[in-house]
Amino acid sequence: MQRDFQEPARCRPDLVIGREEVFAQAREQLARGGSVLLHGPAGIGKSTVLRALAADNGGSARTVLRCSATESESHLPFLALADLLGLVLDEVSGKLPAAQRTALESALTGRGESTLQRDGLALRLAVLSALRALAAEGPVLIVADDVQWLDSASAELLGFAARRLGGTPVRMLCAVRTEGQEYDRHLRASPPDTLALRVNPLSRTQVSELLGHRGYTGLPRSTVRDIHRTSGGNPLFALELGRALSENPTPPRPGEPLPVPTSLRTLVLNRLEMLSDEARRTLLVASAGARPTPALLRAAGRENAEAETAQAAALGLLATEPEGPAVRFAHPLISAALYAEAPAHERRAAHAALSKAASDPIERARHLALATTGTDPDTADSLAEAASLARDRGAPSVAASLGLLAARHTPADGTPAPDTRRLQAAEDAITAGELDLARDIARDVLTRATVPADRVRAWIIVIDTAGHAMTEVDSVFPQALADAGDDPQLLALIHYQLTWRAVLVDGDFDQAREEAAHSAALAARAGDRYNELMALAFQAQIETLMGHPDAPATIKKALKEPQDPRVSCHHNGAGYSRFRWLIMSDQLAEARATVTALLREVQRTGAVESEVHFLRGVAETELRSGHCGRALDLARESLMMARDTGIGEVASAVLTSLGEASGGDVERALELAREAVDHAEEDGDQMYVSRALTALGYAQLVAGDAEAAVRSLRRVRELEHGLGITDPARGRWQGDLAEALVRTGELREAQDVIDVTREQALRLGRESVLAVLDRAEGLLRAARGEHEAALAQLTSVQDRLAKLGYGLEEARTAFALAQLRTRRPGPTSYDEAARLFRRCRALPWLRQVDAASVVPAVEPEPAAAPAPTSDALEGLAAMERQVAALVMEGATNREIAARLFISVKTVEATLTRVYRKLGIRSRVDIVRLAAGRRTK
């Protein structure tokens, strides 16, 4: 059954005059399942086109959600969201996780305590989940008019959801007021397939048709021409001019100017003169309010609100609202003009009345501020409380604006001080992504602040707003240090930022470790347990990456009581640092228990950002344990959540690529890894370039492209050397690089990789890394013809990996053993490897087993055994001689690849070199050499 949650009705024409082309383009786009953004100046007819399109396309949607904002409502968070989802809340709330449901209900009702924290991610996900739930039942059409007046919280949530709906059957039909082409920011907040259409002015003929359709007939052509010129083709202006002319008993003579001003504001004021003084005051209160209703107007002292608003509606100032109680102006400009023309004392009186009548505490505080002149401690406190409430509702932008109002009304000697409240507003602005505003506030505070704590706090805001571009704020650090003096708490904050600078700007892990340790020590001296724990956790992460022997001790210090609840389950806290150390130390069971407990806790509290990190942690543990199916499911979930929230997208794509290559679709693995490389390179994040290339190299190895794997993993080696990362358990790419090098015949480099990495792994006690290196060395020995030694080494490796609990690595080793042991391959030769891969649900590897099991038998010969034409082969390299010898025996390229543990591409490249060195053209010539014949 279709549901259409109607926008309150407005006066609307039956025809869309002069908009045929725009209408046709938009209709076609919507029919394809795309979205449409109509834009143009005020009164140009966007709403008319939008309503006509909604009526035309509403029948194809199961659910139609509508909202239409006004300027007076734009300061109050979630009003547009309430319009859209208020009537479907009961339907979708049961399909949302508890944290999301609580956040959404609190936002829509304004009641109750939200579990939402400052970042508002739970609410963002709730809106996205609600739309997905509705779309699961059938197509959804969202109709949003006057998008420029959407409250910032609702606009952010709609944009967040729109960018992430993907193939979900949700279309958006929006209209936004623009004067030029500045619709880009609204387009960026729309679905990726949105078509932007500008609604242009009407021609003179079209204006004439519009006037006639509305009943303004019999006007001379010269008058119509004047209306068109005066209105600039704007339908709203033209109709207002036509209305004024029709109400004027003396029409203008030909050639005389129209007896009305040329702006809508003046037209509005002319019509306001027809209202009684009391009705005008009632409309002023309505224009000052957010979502005014007759009940609110009566509570604000307008006893005859119904009759007075009816009078205004009859004059076309207000829209008729048969399906809702709200008092809405026919156009936002009418409300704005009315408010702007009112004397200041009348505006303050309207706000004073609304400050007592409004039910929402945020609205009450705002009206109180606008009714108050000068400083007032009570008003300031009310505004600060409202800012805190907005922050808790996940509307940091509203919190920032209320915080600035609070600072404006705070006396100079007030507690907290005005600048303290400004700095809180700046921090809210950072949370809202309004970095320029935050930076401007902090810089303003720095021009006059003398209190060291305020100055350092402002400097930290300046540094935070620089993001990864910390070189741009290098000059800030000496000034901040000077302001901090010898205060250990302030110095701790600065040295924590210097830790990030050492990592991001210098790539110097030694310096970063020293800065983190110094920050922790300073915070401890100051009794600042929160910042001490955060610095210790950061130090532990750095030491773990470095392979530093102090990492376990630092983690232990970071986990020592007393703990701060804000840190214990934080994704940068010590709990997660301990998990990283456990998984790198081969303690898989304890690592799984640790990260699962962390995940369970953040899911309970609704800390979405940490949930993304911990989901990846659980997935990684499952992958290491050989539970490829479970790991892939979790990795995909983490990737979807990362893309929904914009948190850790590269990291989740890397992990999902590893999961796809191990237990899913190798092509998808390659695609994800390449995307991750591109994004990390765009961000200039060398650490994640390295991680993404690790995933790409592994996927390439699984896909059988050893040459590409070598190229990718060589880059990883260079990057990690430059970053100072020495622990091979961090990326675990070294064994794959050595194996790929064996497959491409670069045996000497493979041995070098094994030897260097083994030394590091022995120093750190990385048993699983050592086992994987031994497997690569077994493959290397097999390529050299040392078959018995290779068999013994691989057999030992399989046993060691099984005991450590690395199921996939155990299965890979069994596969290598089967290839080496089988002189005459057959369907039963790979049973053990197939069984282990099935246990892991490692589908790409199972496909490799199936392919290997049908390769015809090849009787191996010692690699160094001389061929019948040893004289001719003396000039060849070892790998070239082995390939040539097998060709002489009649082996195909695929058989040679299976025999020598290399790729078919490597066989082909090697044969090309053989042909060139021997002066021959084909395999036939090699066979002739074997028979002692001379090539012609």
DORO-497447 format. One record per residue (C-alpha): x, y, z. Coordinates in steps of 0.1 Angstrom, whole numbers, padded with zeros to 4 digits, always signed. Layout:
# DORO-497447
XYZ...
# end
This chain:
# DORO-497447
+0000+0000+0000+0014+0034-0009+0019+0060+0018+0023+0097+0009+0031+0119+0039+0017+0151+0025+0033+0185+0028+0007+0210+0040-0012+0221+0010-0004+0254-0007-0021+0274-0035-0008+0257-0066-0016+0260-0103-0029+0232-0124-0003+0238-0151+0034+0242-0151+0037+0271-0174+0070+0277-0192+0087+0248-0176+0081+0220-0201+0118+0213-0209+0128+0213-0172+0098+0192-0164+0106+0166-0191+0143+0164-0182+0134+0159-0145+0107+0134-0152+0130+0113-0174+0157+0114-0147+0133+0103-0120+0119+0075-0142+0155+0061-0145+0157+0060-0107+0178+0091-0104+0174+0122-0083+0168+0158-0092+0179+0191-0077+0160+0222-0089+0177+0255-0083+0171+0292-0091+0163+0325-0074+0135+0332-0050+0101+0331-0066+0113+0316-0099+0089+0287-0097+0109+0259-0083+0082+0249-0058+0056+0248-0086+0078+0224-0107+0086+0204-0076+0050+0199-0066+0040+0189-0102+0069+0164-0104+0060+0150-0070+0024+0145-0081+0036+0129-0114+0061+0105-0098+0044+0099-0064+0024+0070-0078+0056+0050-0086+0068+0052-0050+0055+0031-0021+0064+0059+0003+0066+0096-0003+0084+0117+0024+0080+0155+0024+0095+0185+0041+0095+0222+0034+0115+0245+0056+0113+0282+0063+0140+0306+0073+0126+0311+0108+0129+0274+0114+0165+0270+0103+0180+0275+0137+0162+0247+0154+0177+0212+0149+0158+0183+0134+0126+0201+0124+0129+0190+0087+0139+0155+0099+0107+0154+0120+0087+0164+0089+0102+0136+0069+0103+0107+0094+0079+0117+0121+0050+0097+0106+0070+0066+0099+0089+0065+0131+0067+0037+0145+0072+0017+0114+0110+0018+0113+0121+0022+0149+0118-0015+0156+0142-0023+0127+0170-0001+0141+0197-0010+0167+0189+0003+0201+0215+0031+0201+0202+0044+0167+0166+0041+0177+0172+0061+0209+0191+0088+0190+0164+0091+0163+0135+0092+0188+0152+0118+0209+0159+0140+0178+0123+0137+0165+0106+0142+0198+0130+0165+0216+0124+0144+0247+0146+0119+0266+0183+0115+0269+0201+0106+0238+0230+0081+0239+0245+0102+0211+0279+0116+0217+0294+0148+0202+0300+0133+0168+0264+0124+0162+0273+0093+0142+0246+0071+0158+0219+0095+0145+0235+0097+0111+0234+0059+0109+0198+0059+0122+0186+0081+0094+0204+0060+0068+0190+0028+0084+0155+0042+0085+0156+0050+0048+0170+0016+0039+0143-0001+0060+0116+0019+0041+0132+0011+0008+0133-0026+0016+0095-0025+0014+0093-0005-0019+0106+0026-0037+0109+0058-0016+0106+0094-0029+0119+0122-0008+0104+0156-0017+0123+0186-0001+0114+0222-0009+0134+0253+0001+0165+0232+0010+0184+0264+0017+0163+0268+0049+0168+0233+0062+0181+0234+0097+0218+0225+0096+0213+0193+0116+0187+0179+0092+0206+0191+0061+0237+0173+0073+0218+0141+0080+0200+0141+0047+0233+0148+0028+0250+0120+0048+0223+0095+0039+0220+0107+0003+0257+0101-0004+0255+0065+0009+0222+0051-0004+0240+0035-0034+0216+0012-0053+0189+0016-0027+0155+0025-0044+0154+0060-0028+0150+0091-0051+0153+0127-0040+0134+0156-0055+0147+0188-0040+0145+0225-0047+0169+0251-0034+0171+0289-0037+0202+0302-0055+0210+0335-0072+0238+0323-0094+0252+0288-0100+0261+0283-0063+0242+0250-0061+0274+0229-0059+0274+0225-0021+0238+0212-0023+0247+0189-0051+0275+0175-0031+0250+0166-0004+0228+0148-0029+0229+0113-0042+0258+0108-0067+0234+0104-0097+0216+0137-0090+0207+0159-0120+0209+0196-0113+0184+0217-0133+0182+0255-0132+0148+0270-0133+0152+0301-0155+0130+0333-0158+0099+0332-0179+0096+0348-0213+0071+0376-0219+0047+0352-0236+0049+0328-0207+0043+0356-0182+0012+0366-0201+0000+0330-0200+0007+0328-0163-0012+0360-0155-0041+0348-0176-0042+0314-0159-0044+0331-0125-0073+0353-0136-0055+0385-0143-0070+0389-0178-0077+0419-0200-0044+0436-0193-0030+0456-0222+0000+0441-0239+0021+0471-0229+0012+0464-0193+0021+0428-0196+0054+0439-0211+0060+0462-0182+0052+0434-0157+0076+0411-0175+0103+0438-0174+0097+0448-0138+0095+0412-0125+0126+0401-0145+0106+0370-0156+0102+0359-0119+0068+0342-0117+0062+0352-0080+0071+0388-0086+0050+0389-0118+0019+0375-0100+0023+0399-0071+0025+0428-0096-0006+0414-0114-0024+0411-0081-0015+0447-0071-0027+0459-0105-0059+0440-0103-0066+0455-0069-0059+0491-0081-0091+0507-0092-0072+0530-0116-0051+0510-0140-0020+0527-0153-0021+0545-0186+0000+0531-0214+0036+0542-0210+0032+0550-0173+0053+0531-0148+0035+0504-0128+0019+0518-0097+0039+0494-0075+0075+0490-0064+0098+0466-0082+0107+0443-0052+0087+0416-0035+0095+0432-0001+0077+0464-0011+0048+0443-0025+0046+0425+0008+0046+0457+0028+0018+0471+0006-0003+0441+0013+0005+0443+0050-0011+0477+0051-0044+0460+0046-0040+0441+0079-0052+0454+0112-0025+0465+0136-0032+0435+0159-0031+0411+0129+0002+0425+0119+0017+0421+0154+0004+0385+0153+0022+0379+0120+0054+0395+0135+0053+0369+0163+0048+0342+0138+0077+0354+0117+0100+0354+0148+0090+0319+0158+0101+0285+0146+0071+0264+0135+0045+0288+0149+0010+0274+0156-0022+0291+0167-0017+0276+0201+0019+0290+0204+0007+0324+0192-0021+0324+0219+0005+0314+0245+0026+0343+0234-0003+0367+0241-0020+0368+0207-0055+0360+0219-0072+0363+0185-0046+0344+0166-0070+0322+0146-0090+0352+0132-0060+0373+0125-0041+0345+0107-0073+0338+0087-0073+0375+0076-0037+0371+0065-0044+0339+0046-0072+0356+0028-0047+0383+0016-0023+0355+0004+0002+0362+0031-0002+0329+0047-0007+0295+0031-0038+0275+0040-0030+0245+0062-0060+0221+0062-0039+0191+0072-0017+0206+0098-0017+0232+0126+0014+0251+0116+0011+0288+0106+0032+0291+0074+0038+0322+0053+0031+0318+0016+0068+0325+0009+0098+0329+0032+0104+0363+0018+0071+0375+0032+0081+0365+0067+0116+0380+0062+0102+0413+0049+0078+0416+0078+0104+0409+0104+0130+0433+0088+0105+0462+0086+0094+0458+0123+0110+0483+0148+0137+0467+0170+0116+0471+0202+0087+0452+0186+0110+0424+0175+0124+0421+0210+0089+0420+0224+0080+0392+0201+0110+0372+0211+0104+0379+0248+0068+0365+0244+0081+0334+0226+0108+0328+0251+0081+0320+0276+0056+0303+0252+0080+0279+0233+0082+0244+0247+0116+0234+0233+0145+0246+0256+0167+0254+0226+0140+0276+0211+0133+0293+0244+0170+0301+0249+0173+0315+0215+0143+0338+0219+0156+0349+0253+0189+0359+0237+0172+0379+0210+0150+0396+0235+0179+0406+0257+0203+0435+0251+0237+0436+0267+0251+0410+0290+0230+0389+0313+0243+0360+0334+0209+0341+0334+0205+0344+0297+0241+0333+0291+0236+0303+0314+0204+0293+0296+0221+0295+0262+0250+0275+0275+0226+0248+0287+0208+0248+0254+0242+0245+0236+0249+0214+0258+0215+0199+0249+0221+0205+0212+0255+0189+0215+0240+0159+0232+0214+0157+0204+0242+0155+0179+0237+0190+0165+0272+0205+0171+0266+0233+0146+0236+0245+0166+0256+0241+0197+0284+0263+0183+0260+0291+0174+0242+0290+0208+0276+0289+0225+0286+0321+0207+0254+0337+0218+0261+0326+0253+0295+0342+0252+0280+0374+0238+0257+0377+0269+0283+0366+0294+0297+0395+0316+0334+0401+0313+0339+0389+0349+0314+0360+0345+0321+0324+0353+0328+0307+0329+0344+0336+0312+0332+0347+0277+0363+0334+0260+0359+0300+0277+0325+0297+0262+0338+0309+0228+0364+0282+0229+0338+0256+0237+0318+0269+0207+0350+0265+0185+0354+0229+0196+0317+0223+0187+0324+0239+0153+0353+0214+0148+0329+0186+0156+0305+0200+0131+0332+0202+0104+0331+0240+0104+0369+0243+0106+0371+0279+0093+0346+0291+0120+0365+0273+0147+0399+0287+0135+0384+0322+0134+0370+0319+0169+0404+0306+0183+0423+0334+0165+0399+0360+0178+0404+0347+0214+0442+0348+0210+0441+0385+0202+0430+0393+0237+0433+0362+0260+0459+0364+0287+0450+0333+0307+0475+0306+0297+0449+0278+0297+0427+0297+0273+0456+0306+0250+0469+0270+0249+0434+0257+0243+0430+0281+0214+0464+0271+0200+0453+0234+0201+0421+0244+0182+0443+0261+0156+0464+0229+0153+0433+0206+0152+0418+0226+0123+0449+0221+0103+0442+0183+0101+0470+0164+0083+0484+0197+0070+0504+0202+0101+0533+0219+0083+0509+0249+0080+0509+0254+0117+0546+0248+0125+0549+0284+0138+0521+0277+0163+0541+0252+0184+0567+0276+0198+0540+0301+0207+0519+0275+0224+0549+0262+0243+0557+0298+0254+0521+0303+0266+0522+0270+0285+0552+0281+0304+0560+0254+0330+0525+0242+0335+0527+0204+0331+0490+0200+0321+0492+0225+0293+0526+0212+0282+0511+0177+0280+0485+0188+0255+0511+0204+0233+0535+0175+0234+0506+0151+0225+0501+0172+0193+0539+0171+0187+0536+0133+0187+0511+0135+0158+0534+0160+0141+0564+0136+0143+0543+0109+0127+0525+0128+0101+0550+0154+0090+0584+0139+0098+0576+0102+0097+0599+0099+0127+0587+0072+0150+0616+0076+0174+0608+0113+0179+0571+0105+0181+0577+0079+0208+0597+0104+0229+0570+0131+0225+0543+0106+0236+0563+0095+0266+0570+0131+0276+0533+0140+0272+0523+0111+0294+0548+0121+0321+0537+0157+0321+0500+0147+0323+0509+0124+0353+0526+0153+0371+0495+0174+0366+0471+0147+0377+0454+0147+0343+0447+0109+0341+0427+0112+0308+0455+0128+0288+0481+0105+0305+0463+0074+0294+0457+0087+0259+0494+0096+0255+0505+0062+0269+0482+0044+0245+0496+0064+0216+0531+0056+0228+0522+0019+0229+0509+0020+0193+0540+0036+0180+0563+0011+0199+0543-0018+0185+0547-0006+0150+0584+0000+0156+0588-0035+0171+0602-0018+0202+0608-0041+0231+0591-0017+0256+0557-0020+0239+0543-0046+0263+0554-0026+0293+0539+0006+0279+0506-0012+0272+0506-0025+0308+0511+0010+0321+0483+0023+0299+0460-0004+0314+0469+0003+0350+0442+0015+0373+0427+0040+0378+0412+0040+0343+0391+0068+0327+0359+0054+0311+0364+0078+0281+0397+0060+0273+0391+0024+0282+0369+0017+0251+0383+0044+0229+0397+0033+0195+0429+0051+0204+0429+0038+0239+0450+0012+0256+0425-0016+0252+0429-0015+0215+0467-0011+0217+0468-0043+0238+0447-0061+0212+0472-0050+0184+0501-0063+0205+0483-0096+0212+0475-0103+0176+0510-0094+0165+0524-0118+0192+0503-0148+0179+0480-0148+0209+0450-0152+0187+0425-0165+0213+0432-0137+0238+0432-0111+0210+0398-0123+0199+0384-0122+0234+0399-0087+0240+0385-0071+0208+0352-0088+0211+0346-0074+0246+0356-0040+0233+0331-0043+0204+0303-0054+0227+0308-0024+0250+0309+0002+0223+0278-0013+0206+0260-0010+0240+0270+0027+0244+0265+0037+0208+0301+0048+0201+0300+0042+0164+0335+0055+0155+0351+0029+0178+0327+0003+0166+0341+0006+0131+0376+0000+0144+0367-0029+0166+0347-0046+0139+0379-0046+0118+0398-0060+0147+0374-0090+0151+0375-0096+0114+0413-0095+0113+0415-0121+0142+0391-0144+0123+0411-0141+0091+0443-0150+0109+0426-0179+0125+0415-0192+0091+0378-0184+0095+0377-0168+0061+0339-0168+0057+0333-0152+0091+0361-0127+0085+0347-0117+0052+0312-0111+0066+0326-0089+0094+0350-0071+0070+0321-0063+0046+0301-0050+0076+0329-0028+0087+0333-0014+0051+0296-0006+0049+0297+0012+0082+0329+0030+0073+0314+0043+0041+0282+0052+0060+0301+0072+0086+0331+0083+0066+0354+0068+0092+0383+0045+0083+0372+0038+0047+0407+0030+0035+0414+0007+0065+0382-0012+0060+0387-0015+0023+0421-0030+0029+0408-0055+0053+0378-0064+0030+0403-0069+0001+0423-0093+0022+0390-0111+0031+0378-0113-0005+0411-0126-0017+0411-0153+0010+0374-0163+0011+0354-0144-0016+0360-0128-0050+0396-0122-0061+0385-0096-0087+0366-0077-0060+0397-0079-0038+0419-0064-0065+0393-0036-0071+0391-0027-0034+0429-0028-0029+0434-0005-0059+0408+0019-0046+0424+0019-0012+0459+0027-0028+0444+0056-0048+0426+0071-0018+0456+0067+0005+0479+0083-0020+0455+0112-0025+0455+0117+0013+0493+0116+0014+0491+0089+0040+0521+0067+0034+0513+0043+0062+0480+0033+0046+0495+0034+0011+0517+0006+0025+0488-0013+0039+0468-0010+0008+0497-0022-0014+0501-0052+0010+0465-0062+0003+0470-0056-0034+0501-0077-0036+0483-0106-0017+0453-0104-0041+0476-0104-0071+0495-0135-0057+0462-0153-0052+0451-0143-0088+0483-0159-0101+0500-0126-0112+0533-0130-0094+0550-0103-0114+0524-0077-0103+0526-0090-0067+0564-0085-0067+0560-0049-0079+0534-0041-0052+0552-0057-0023+0586-0042-0033+0569-0008-0028+0557-0019+0006+0592-0028+0016+0605+0006+0005+0577+0025+0023+0581+0006+0056+0618+0010+0055+0613+0048+0051+0587+0049+0079+0609+0029+0103+0585+0000+0107+0606-0031+0116+0581-0055+0131+0572-0080+0103+0540-0090+0121+0526-0056+0114+0518-0062+0077+0529-0099+0072+0538-0092+0036+0573-0106+0036+0564-0142+0031+0542-0133+0002+0570-0112-0014+0594-0141-0011+0570-0166-0026+0562-0142-0055+0599-0138-0061+0603-0176-0063+0575-0178-0088+0592-0151-0110+0625-0168-0108+0643-0141-0087+0656-0166-0062+0685-0145-0049+0662-0116-0039+0638-0141-0024+0665-0155-0001+0675-0120+0009+0640-0111+0019+0637-0143+0039+0671-0137+0057+0665-0101+0066+0629-0107+0078+0639-0138+0098+0664-0118+0118+0637-0093+0128+0612-0120+0136+0637-0139+0157+0645-0108+0177+0607-0101+0184+0597-0138+0188+0572-0137+0159+0566-0174+0155+0540-0173+0128+0561-0150+0107+0590-0174+0111+0569-0203+0100+0556-0185+0069+0592-0175+0060+0602-0211+0063+0574-0220+0039+0587-0195+0014+0622-0210+0019+0608-0245+0013+0594-0233-0020+0628-0217-0028+0646-0250-0022+0621-0268-0044+0628-0243-0072+0665-0251-0068+0659-0288-0070+0664-0295-0033+0632-0316-0031+0639-0337+0000+0650-0307+0020+0619-0288+0008+0596-0316+0018+0610-0318+0053+0608-0280+0058+0573-0277+0045+0561-0306+0066+0575-0289+0097+0559-0256+0088+0525-0271+0084+0527-0286+0119+0539-0254+0135+0512-0232+0119+0485-0257+0130+0497-0255+0166+0497-0217+0164+0461-0216+0151+0468-0201+0117+0443-0222+0097+0447-0205+0063+0485-0205+0064+0484-0242+0074+0462-0249+0044+0485-0230+0021+0514-0250+0033+0495-0283+0027+0488-0271-0008+0525-0265-0014+0534-0299+0000+0508-0316-0023+0523-0299-0053+0558-0309-0043+0550-0345-0033+0529-0355-0063+0549-0369-0092+0517-0379-0110+0490-0354-0099+0455-0368-0097+0422-0359-0081+0431-0375-0048+0466-0360-0045+0453-0327-0030+0427-0341-0005+0444-0327+0026+0448-0292+0011+0412-0292-0002+0399-0303+0032+0418-0276+0050+0407-0249+0025+0371-0260+0028+0374-0258+0066+0385-0222+0062+0359-0215+0035+0389-0202+0014+0371-0203-0019+0398-0187-0041+0424-0212-0028+0400-0241-0034+0397-0231-0070+0435-0232-0072+0435-0268-0058+0409-0278-0084+0430-0264-0112+0462-0281-0099+0445-0314-0095+0438-0317-0132+0473-0309-0145+0487-0340-0163+0516-0358-0147+0551-0344-0152+0580-0366-0141+0604-0342-0123+0641-0343-0129+0667-0327-0107+0669-0290-0117+0706-0291-0122+0706-0323-0143+0724-0316-0176+0702-0318-0207+0713-0337-0238+0725-0304-0252+0743-0290-0221+0767-0272-0243+0740-0251-0258+0724-0244-0224+0755-0233-0206+0748-0196-0212+0714-0197-0196+0705-0187-0160+0695-0214-0135+0657-0208-0140+0661-0206-0177+0679-0240-0178+0652-0256-0157+0624-0243-0180+0643-0254-0211+0650-0289-0197+0613-0294-0190+0604-0282-0225+0628-0308-0238+0608-0334-0219+0576-0322-0236+0560-0303-0207+0535-0276-0214+0538-0241-0200+0511-0249-0174+0529-0281-0164+0562-0262-0160+0545-0236-0139+0530-0262-0115+0563-0281-0114+0585-0251-0106+0559-0232-0084+0559-0202-0108+0532-0185-0129+0525-0193-0165+0534-0157-0173+0568-0163-0158+0572-0194-0179+0564-0175-0210+0588-0146-0201+0616-0171-0194+0611-0189-0227+0613-0156-0245+0647-0150-0229+0658-0186-0238+0648-0181-0274+0668-0149-0276+0699-0163-0259+0700-0195-0280+0691-0178-0313+0660-0199-0318+0623-0192-0324+0601-0218-0307+0597-0248-0284+0602-0270-0315+0638-0257-0318+0644-0266-0281+0632-0302-0288+0655-0303-0318+0684-0294-0295+0674-0322-0272+0676-0346-0302+0710-0333-0311+0698-0315-0342+0710-0282-0355+0684-0254-0361+0683-0238-0394
# end
